[in-house]
Amino acid sequence: MDGNNENKFNFKVAGMTCATCSRIVERGFSKVPGVSFASVNLSTETAFVIADDSVDYAALEAAVKKCGYTALKDAPDDYDERKYREARADLIFVMAIGIPMSFLMFLHMFFGIHFAWYGALELAAGAAAIFYGGRRTMRGAWIALTHAHTNMDTLIAISATAAWLTSLMRMMGADIPSFGTVGIMILMLHITGRYIESHLRDRAAKHVKTLLTLQPREARVITGGNVMMMPVEAVKPDTLIQVRAGERIPLDGVVESGVSGVDESLLTGESIPVVKDVGATVTGGAMNLYGALVIKTTKVGEDTFLSKMLDLVREAQGSKIPLQALADRLTLKFVPMVIALASASAFAWYFAFDSLVWRIAPIAARLPWPTAFSTPAGAAAYSFVATLVIACPCALGLATPLALVVSAGEASKSGLLIRNAEAIQTLREVDSALLDKTGTLTKGELDVTSWKLPDEAAPYVYALESMSGHPVARAVINTIQKQEAVPKPDSVEEIPGDSVTAKWGDVEWAAGRPSGRARYAEKDTGIVEIRRNGKPVGYFAVTDTVRDDSEQAVKDLKSLGVTPIMATGDRMGIAIKIADKVGIEKVYWEVRPEDKLSIIHKLQSEGHKVLMAGDGINDAAALKGAHVGAAMGGGMDLAVDSADIVILKGGLSKIVKAIKISDKTWHVIRQNLFGAFIYNIIAIPLAMSGLLHPIAAEAAMAASSITVILNSMRISGSADE
């Protein structure tokens, strides 16, 4: 292998429990020769790796195993649901023990009611809850320990075990307070958080599950006048298939006969059914509502729209924003730092008890909960357990991933697919939007208003334009209808945004921009000039219509502080006419693909954050060069592959929604991180000083996590604000 090709890998990583775990796995990937990029998303337990062709899945699997976790190339369809059920079972078990024990503890703490058998019960109940109900947490901590790193499980395991050990030591006669029930509560609240996370993760996976179940497993194939059921994997392009009313369309294709309404809502987010008749394109996974259709397949297997969208969703799940990467790095150092602080506080209280207690005791006397300043060992155990409990970084670990999961779901409901999570952070900073005309501001459904072509040229023009995927080429093909087949050309060359040329022997046919417009009467339309050996022999005048939402979307972009700029390959008259209609003041016309990229670079050099929206192969470079690239879902594959955001259906209004989602997500993430850090900055010193009871610490930790969850849920509905 030469190692020059780029391969992408998407797979599950099982066993991770916090941001530290995902960071450790990323480090493991970075040590594999040939890996150029690796991102591990804790929220979806998904790894996304880009590497050259010297790297195979086995090498990545070995890297994950070396870190102590498990790579799942083919995770079961119900993987997330299984995790959810496991978390629920653990929670029920621990709560069945923890709630009664907590009740008995509160009777003792606040009402002075004590039972002689409580100590033995606390010891036994704690062992069952911590070492059986919390066995997955203990396993996670052990994996981290045996692989020389720490994670959230490490902190939970140490704090719960330390709390339980105080109960054991108390039973053995040591003069220290017993926190065995606190250990149970630590596990109970931790597993409650795990349960919520697994539930949200299961919800986040439903979009992928929905895509997986949209495509039927079999298709009704028409062969020799008969209809037979065939697995979709066996169907080839240009095969006739029959789709009855109430069935999902198996594969992408073109309607050969019949008329029906098709519901594409699960694919595009648009709720209104679309009427499909002869010549209309249909997408695999859409629901055929009321009429029978005969469809000729155009794309099968991994080339179908559904397959590509599924790959994009999986790719998006593995990415993360720079702010999340910062939080991950902080979390990586956080756990060992907390263990060190807890140990330091215990050491200080044990060996400097007399000098500390007279300073702290007067403050402690005013607190609503009991403290433990009677003995050095009691004070040391009190501060050690409280510091470990209060510092469990649940809120910090959830702050960014949870907000991203909710924002991705909100985008999906709006008909948007955010491929690159970094775009969520960047979108809100965009101040300039470079917009292609055809297929972006306009519908891209071009009509030929007039044309002139010699009869002998028609078959060659049909063959020539069939080699291009540009909307203009499709308009020309639809106009001259199916022509007599011509031999395969000796050579073909397409210059994006300019022309397509092919040679048959000594004759060269070309279709593209006119060499001069003076000879054409049409003034307000686009012209496709047909040339034979460089000499014009005919033309097609084409026109387009503005999308219904373009004018309002341009107004909305301006209200958000984004300057819309139109860039089109059309001539000045057409460009200005469309720009005036939608309200765009700044227009570039007769631009080539490299010109669009130059415009973007010029704007970037002036300090602007640039969004590029387009749908054609000629937009691919500009989409890649912009800070954020937005591709229309019906556009060319190369445009979609080059974009950060895919608009599954609709126009610029979806970009406005994406910006609103980005802005809300950014504010929520900042609030989450700020709250998590402030919480720790205030609470850890209190715990170290012995002023924070482990129960109060546990309640504060739970409250911070719940606050992050509720705050993240505020992102839902942000696209409609």
Solvent accessible surface area in square Angstrom, and as a share of the most:
residue,aa,sasa,rsa
1,M,199,0.89
2,D,100,0.52
3,G,18,0.17
4,N,124,0.63
5,N,92,0.47
6,E,118,0.53
7,N,54,0.28
8,K,98,0.42
9,F,34,0.14
10,N,50,0.26
11,F,10,0.04
12,K,35,0.15
13,V,0,0.00
14,A,18,0.14
15,G,30,0.29
16,M,10,0.04
17,T,18,0.11
18,C,0,0.00
19,A,4,0.03
20,T,1,0.00
21,C,0,0.00
22,S,1,0.01
23,R,50,0.18
24,I,21,0.11
25,V,0,0.00
26,E,20,0.09
27,R,117,0.43
28,G,11,0.11
29,F,0,0.00
30,S,78,0.50
31,K,161,0.68
32,V,21,0.12
33,P,117,0.74
34,G,30,0.29
35,V,25,0.14
36,S,90,0.58
37,F,94,0.39
38,A,23,0.18
39,S,3,0.02
40,V,0,0.00
41,N,11,0.06
42,L,10,0.05
43,S,14,0.09
44,T,11,0.06
45,E,1,0.00
46,T,7,0.04
47,A,0,0.00
48,F,11,0.04
49,V,0,0.00
50,I,30,0.15
51,A,2,0.01
52,D,37,0.19
53,D,24,0.12
54,S,71,0.46
55,V,8,0.04
56,D,81,0.42
57,Y,34,0.13
58,A,63,0.49
59,A,38,0.29
60,L,0,0.00
61,E,72,0.32
62,A,60,0.47
63,A,12,0.09
64,V,0,0.00
65,K,153,0.65
66,K,166,0.70
67,C,15,0.09
68,G,15,0.14
69,Y,8,0.03
70,T,74,0.43
71,A,8,0.06
72,L,48,0.24
73,K,125,0.53
74,D,127,0.66
75,A,30,0.23
76,P,54,0.34
77,D,110,0.57
78,D,47,0.24
79,Y,18,0.07
80,D,8,0.04
81,E,73,0.33
82,R,111,0.41
83,K,57,0.24
84,Y,35,0.13
85,R,100,0.36
86,E,67,0.30
87,A,12,0.09
88,R,97,0.36
89,A,58,0.45
90,D,9,0.05
91,L,16,0.08
92,I,111,0.56
93,F,71,0.30
94,V,0,0.00
95,M,68,0.30
96,A,69,0.54
97,I,33,0.17
98,G,0,0.00
99,I,93,0.47
100,P,67,0.42
101,M,7,0.03
102,S,12,0.08
103,F,128,0.53
104,L,27,0.13
105,M,16,0.07
106,F,70,0.29
107,L,32,0.16
108,H,84,0.37
109,M,41,0.18
110,F,103,0.43
111,F,145,0.60
112,G,61,0.59
113,I,78,0.40
114,H,108,0.48
115,F,63,0.26
116,A,105,0.82
117,W,137,0.48
118,Y,19,0.07
119,G,23,0.22
120,A,55,0.43
121,L,70,0.35
122,E,6,0.02
123,L,37,0.18
124,A,65,0.50
125,A,13,0.10
126,G,0,0.00
127,A,32,0.25
128,A,39,0.30
129,A,0,0.00
130,I,0,0.00
131,F,88,0.37
132,Y,118,0.45
133,G,1,0.01
134,G,1,0.01
135,R,70,0.25
136,R,73,0.27
137,T,2,0.01
138,M,39,0.17
139,R,128,0.47
140,G,4,0.04
141,A,13,0.10
142,W,157,0.55
143,I,36,0.18
144,A,0,0.00
145,L,122,0.61
146,T,71,0.41
147,H,72,0.32
148,A,98,0.76
149,H,26,0.12
150,T,35,0.20
151,N,1,0.00
152,M,9,0.04
153,D,0,0.00
154,T,15,0.09
155,L,0,0.00
156,I,0,0.00
157,A,8,0.06
158,I,59,0.30
159,S,0,0.00
160,A,0,0.00
161,T,35,0.20
162,A,16,0.12
163,A,0,0.00
164,W,37,0.13
165,L,71,0.35
166,T,6,0.04
167,S,2,0.01
168,L,55,0.27
169,M,90,0.40
170,R,122,0.45
171,M,98,0.44
172,M,151,0.67
173,G,65,0.62
174,A,34,0.26
175,D,93,0.48
176,I,7,0.04
177,P,35,0.22
178,S,40,0.26
179,F,9,0.04
180,G,0,0.00
181,T,0,0.00
182,V,1,0.00
183,G,0,0.00
184,I,0,0.00
185,M,20,0.09
186,I,0,0.00
187,L,0,0.00
188,M,20,0.09
189,L,47,0.23
190,H,4,0.02
191,I,9,0.05
192,T,40,0.23
193,G,16,0.15
194,R,47,0.17
195,Y,54,0.21
196,I,45,0.23
197,E,30,0.14
198,S,7,0.05
199,H,71,0.32
200,L,12,0.06
201,R,26,0.10
202,D,14,0.07
203,R,126,0.46
204,A,24,0.19
205,A,12,0.10
206,K,110,0.47
207,H,54,0.24
208,V,17,0.10
209,K,48,0.20
210,T,45,0.26
211,L,8,0.04
212,L,73,0.36
213,T,105,0.61
214,L,4,0.02
215,Q,48,0.21
216,P,38,0.24
217,R,203,0.74
218,E,83,0.37
219,A,1,0.01
220,R,50,0.18
221,V,3,0.02
222,I,43,0.22
223,T,60,0.35
224,G,85,0.82
225,G,71,0.68
226,N,105,0.54
227,V,68,0.39
228,M,93,0.41
229,M,90,0.40
230,M,41,0.18
231,P,67,0.42
232,V,10,0.06
233,E,144,0.65
234,A,53,0.41
235,V,4,0.03
236,K,147,0.62
237,P,73,0.46
238,D,105,0.54
239,T,28,0.16
240,L,62,0.31
241,I,0,0.00
242,Q,44,0.20
243,V,1,0.00
244,R,119,0.44
245,A,54,0.42
246,G,50,0.48
247,E,49,0.22
248,R,61,0.22
249,I,0,0.00
250,P,5,0.03
251,L,1,0.00
252,D,12,0.06
253,G,2,0.02
254,V,41,0.23
255,V,1,0.00
256,E,77,0.34
257,S,50,0.32
258,G,35,0.34
259,V,84,0.48
260,S,0,0.00
261,G,1,0.01
262,V,0,0.00
263,D,40,0.21
264,E,16,0.07
265,S,33,0.22
266,L,89,0.45
267,L,6,0.03
268,T,10,0.06
269,G,36,0.35
270,E,58,0.26
271,S,89,0.57
272,I,134,0.68
273,P,64,0.40
274,V,48,0.28
275,V,99,0.57
276,K,22,0.09
277,D,73,0.38
278,V,98,0.56
279,G,51,0.49
280,A,25,0.20
281,T,94,0.54
282,V,5,0.03
283,T,30,0.17
284,G,1,0.01
285,G,0,0.00
286,A,1,0.01
287,M,49,0.22
288,N,0,0.00
289,L,66,0.33
290,Y,140,0.53
291,G,12,0.12
292,A,65,0.50
293,L,1,0.00
294,V,33,0.19
295,I,0,0.00
296,K,71,0.30
297,T,0,0.00
298,T,66,0.39
299,K,81,0.34
300,V,29,0.17
301,G,41,0.40
302,E,144,0.65
303,D,81,0.42
304,T,0,0.00
305,F,38,0.16
306,L,7,0.03
307,S,27,0.18
308,K,55,0.23
309,M,9,0.04
310,L,20,0.10
311,D,74,0.38
312,L,11,0.06
313,V,9,0.05
314,R,85,0.31
315,E,26,0.12
316,A,18,0.14
317,Q,35,0.15
318,G,0,0.00
319,S,12,0.08
320,K,29,0.12
321,I,2,0.01
322,P,61,0.38
323,L,29,0.15
324,Q,4,0.02
325,A,21,0.16
326,L,80,0.40
327,A,6,0.04
328,D,4,0.02
329,R,102,0.37
330,L,73,0.36
331,T,0,0.00
332,L,23,0.11
333,K,137,0.58
334,F,17,0.07
335,V,0,0.00
336,P,59,0.37
337,M,95,0.42
338,V,0,0.00
339,I,39,0.20
340,A,61,0.47
341,L,55,0.28
342,A,0,0.00
343,S,52,0.34
344,A,53,0.41
345,S,5,0.03
346,A,19,0.15
347,F,132,0.55
348,A,41,0.32
349,W,6,0.02
350,Y,113,0.43
351,F,140,0.58
352,A,39,0.30
353,F,24,0.10
354,D,113,0.59
355,S,54,0.35
356,L,51,0.25
357,V,29,0.17
358,W,158,0.55
359,R,131,0.48
360,I,27,0.14
361,A,37,0.28
362,P,80,0.50
363,I,91,0.46
364,A,7,0.05
365,A,87,0.67
366,R,217,0.79
367,L,51,0.25
368,P,104,0.65
369,W,61,0.22
370,P,63,0.40
371,T,45,0.26
372,A,12,0.09
373,F,32,0.13
374,S,98,0.63
375,T,27,0.16
376,P,52,0.32
377,A,38,0.29
378,G,1,0.01
379,A,1,0.01
380,A,12,0.09
381,A,18,0.14
382,Y,4,0.01
383,S,0,0.00
384,F,41,0.17
385,V,1,0.01
386,A,0,0.00
387,T,0,0.00
388,L,0,0.00
389,V,0,0.00
390,I,0,0.00
391,A,0,0.00
392,C,2,0.01
393,P,1,0.01
394,C,15,0.09
395,A,3,0.02
396,L,5,0.02
397,G,4,0.04
398,L,14,0.07
399,A,0,0.00
400,T,1,0.00
401,P,9,0.05
402,L,8,0.04
403,A,0,0.00
404,L,11,0.05
405,V,25,0.14
406,V,16,0.09
407,S,0,0.00
408,A,51,0.40
409,G,35,0.34
410,E,8,0.03
411,A,1,0.00
412,S,29,0.18
413,K,140,0.59
414,S,15,0.10
415,G,0,0.00
416,L,3,0.01
417,L,15,0.08
418,I,14,0.07
419,R,16,0.06
420,N,51,0.26
421,A,8,0.07
422,E,81,0.36
423,A,2,0.02
424,I,8,0.04
425,Q,30,0.13
426,T,19,0.11
427,L,1,0.01
428,R,76,0.28
429,E,69,0.31
430,V,9,0.05
431,D,47,0.24
432,S,3,0.02
433,A,1,0.00
434,L,0,0.00
435,L,0,0.00
436,D,11,0.06
437,K,6,0.03
438,T,20,0.12
439,G,3,0.03
440,T,0,0.00
441,L,0,0.00
442,T,0,0.00
443,K,81,0.34
444,G,9,0.08
445,E,126,0.56
446,L,21,0.10
447,D,90,0.47
448,V,31,0.18
449,T,77,0.45
450,S,34,0.22
451,W,117,0.41
452,K,137,0.58
453,L,26,0.13
454,P,45,0.28
455,D,129,0.67
456,E,117,0.53
457,A,0,0.00
458,A,13,0.10
459,P,23,0.15
460,Y,60,0.23
461,V,0,0.00
462,Y,41,0.16
463,A,21,0.16
464,L,0,0.00
465,E,7,0.03
466,S,60,0.39
467,M,70,0.31
468,S,15,0.09
469,G,25,0.24
470,H,56,0.25
471,P,11,0.07
472,V,34,0.19
473,A,3,0.02
474,R,114,0.42
475,A,6,0.04
476,V,0,0.00
477,I,35,0.18
478,N,104,0.53
479,T,40,0.23
480,I,8,0.04
481,Q,121,0.54
482,K,162,0.69
483,Q,48,0.21
484,E,141,0.63
485,A,97,0.75
486,V,35,0.20
487,P,96,0.61
488,K,183,0.77
489,P,21,0.13
490,D,107,0.56
491,S,56,0.36
492,V,75,0.43
493,E,107,0.48
494,E,66,0.30
495,I,82,0.41
496,P,47,0.30
497,G,27,0.26
498,D,30,0.15
499,S,15,0.10
500,V,6,0.03
501,T,27,0.16
502,A,1,0.01
503,K,83,0.35
504,W,27,0.10
505,G,48,0.47
506,D,138,0.71
507,V,36,0.21
508,E,57,0.26
509,W,8,0.03
510,A,8,0.07
511,A,4,0.03
512,G,10,0.10
513,R,55,0.20
514,P,33,0.21
515,S,91,0.59
516,G,31,0.30
517,R,55,0.20
518,A,104,0.80
519,R,140,0.51
520,Y,12,0.05
521,A,93,0.72
522,E,46,0.20
523,K,126,0.54
524,D,80,0.42
525,T,15,0.09
526,G,11,0.11
527,I,14,0.07
528,V,10,0.06
529,E,0,0.00
530,I,0,0.00
531,R,39,0.14
532,R,102,0.37
533,N,79,0.40
534,G,52,0.50
535,K,143,0.60
536,P,40,0.25
537,V,45,0.26
538,G,8,0.07
539,Y,41,0.16
540,F,0,0.00
541,A,0,0.00
542,V,9,0.05
543,T,50,0.29
544,D,21,0.11
545,T,76,0.44
546,V,23,0.13
547,R,49,0.18
548,D,136,0.70
549,D,36,0.19
550,S,0,0.00
551,E,85,0.38
552,Q,101,0.45
553,A,1,0.01
554,V,1,0.00
555,K,113,0.48
556,D,41,0.21
557,L,1,0.00
558,K,79,0.34
559,S,93,0.60
560,L,71,0.35
561,G,52,0.50
562,V,4,0.02
563,T,70,0.41
564,P,4,0.03
565,I,3,0.01
566,M,0,0.00
567,A,0,0.00
568,T,4,0.02
569,G,29,0.28
570,D,37,0.19
571,R,41,0.15
572,M,97,0.43
573,G,25,0.24
574,I,15,0.08
575,A,0,0.00
576,I,65,0.33
577,K,119,0.50
578,I,15,0.07
579,A,1,0.00
580,D,102,0.53
581,K,128,0.54
582,V,1,0.01
583,G,28,0.27
584,I,5,0.03
585,E,138,0.62
586,K,90,0.38
587,V,28,0.16
588,Y,67,0.26
589,W,97,0.34
590,E,93,0.42
591,V,14,0.08
592,R,98,0.36
593,P,22,0.14
594,E,102,0.46
595,D,51,0.26
596,K,2,0.01
597,L,46,0.23
598,S,64,0.41
599,I,17,0.08
600,I,0,0.00
601,H,95,0.42
602,K,122,0.52
603,L,11,0.06
604,Q,50,0.22
605,S,95,0.61
606,E,98,0.44
607,G,64,0.62
608,H,64,0.29
609,K,69,0.29
610,V,0,0.00
611,L,1,0.01
612,M,0,0.00
613,A,0,0.00
614,G,0,0.00
615,D,17,0.09
616,G,7,0.06
617,I,63,0.32
618,N,20,0.10
619,D,1,0.00
620,A,10,0.08
621,A,51,0.39
622,A,1,0.00
623,L,1,0.01
624,K,147,0.62
625,G,26,0.25
626,A,9,0.07
627,H,66,0.30
628,V,0,0.00
629,G,0,0.00
630,A,0,0.00
631,A,0,0.00
632,M,6,0.03
633,G,9,0.09
634,G,77,0.74
635,G,18,0.17
636,M,61,0.27
637,D,55,0.29
638,L,88,0.44
639,A,0,0.00
640,V,10,0.06
641,D,72,0.38
642,S,14,0.09
643,A,6,0.05
644,D,26,0.14
645,I,2,0.01
646,V,0,0.00
647,I,1,0.00
648,L,23,0.11
649,K,66,0.28
650,G,23,0.22
651,G,1,0.01
652,L,0,0.00
653,S,34,0.22
654,K,16,0.07
655,I,3,0.01
656,V,6,0.03
657,K,58,0.25
658,A,1,0.01
659,I,11,0.06
660,K,60,0.25
661,I,1,0.00
662,S,1,0.01
663,D,56,0.29
664,K,35,0.15
665,T,0,0.00
666,W,35,0.12
667,H,76,0.34
668,V,1,0.00
669,I,1,0.00
670,R,133,0.48
671,Q,85,0.38
672,N,5,0.02
673,L,17,0.08
674,F,138,0.57
675,G,36,0.34
676,A,1,0.01
677,F,65,0.27
678,I,62,0.32
679,Y,32,0.12
680,N,9,0.05
681,I,112,0.57
682,I,105,0.53
683,A,9,0.07
684,I,13,0.07
685,P,75,0.47
686,L,73,0.36
687,A,0,0.00
688,M,49,0.22
689,S,28,0.18
690,G,1,0.01
691,L,19,0.10
692,L,17,0.08
693,H,11,0.05
694,P,0,0.00
695,I,17,0.09
696,A,20,0.16
697,A,0,0.00
698,E,0,0.00
699,A,60,0.46
700,A,35,0.27
701,M,4,0.02
702,A,17,0.13
703,A,54,0.42
704,S,17,0.11
705,S,12,0.08
706,I,86,0.44
707,T,85,0.49
708,V,6,0.03
709,I,17,0.09
710,L,116,0.58
711,N,23,0.12
712,S,0,0.00
713,M,58,0.26
714,R,111,0.41
715,I,0,0.00
716,S,57,0.37
717,G,30,0.29
718,S,2,0.01
719,A,4,0.03
720,D,115,0.59
721,E,127,0.57
